[in-house]
Amino acid sequence: MFHQLEGLLVDKDIAVADLKGCLEVLVNSIFGRPLKTRYRASYFPFTEPSLELDVECVECSGKNPHCRICKGTGWLEIGGLGMIHPNVLKAGGIDPHVYNGFAWGMGLDRLALLKYKLTDLRVLFEGNVPYLLSGSGKSC
């Protein structure tokens, strides 16, 4: 099972900077604090350019070479994004010479795992409502 949070914006004169700003506000809101971000080139057929979004490790901030979450890299991949490919706009009846936009997606399960420091995603699907509402994330 997989749950995804997605965003799409189409308007005139949208830039990659708009996309980055939107995602940085979202990430900082989800985690409740500013996190360092980095963008890596990638490929998705529906966006051009395509990027992947990494955030600094929420567990160790890259300071623990034995970190169970980032494996010592200091970074965690949380989503894919990019500027909408002109052919996608055309297929939707939108003139790509007038409009452009961006799209992004993030796995909600992965975000929950990181935010609540869960060690096992299965806890999200076991139906233990009191545990889920507690936000404890202490065991799994």
Summary of the structure (lengths in Angstrom):
residues: 140
radius of gyration: 17.2
end to end distance: 18.1
largest distance: 52.3
contacts: 367
relative contact order: 0.20
helix: 29%
strand: 30%
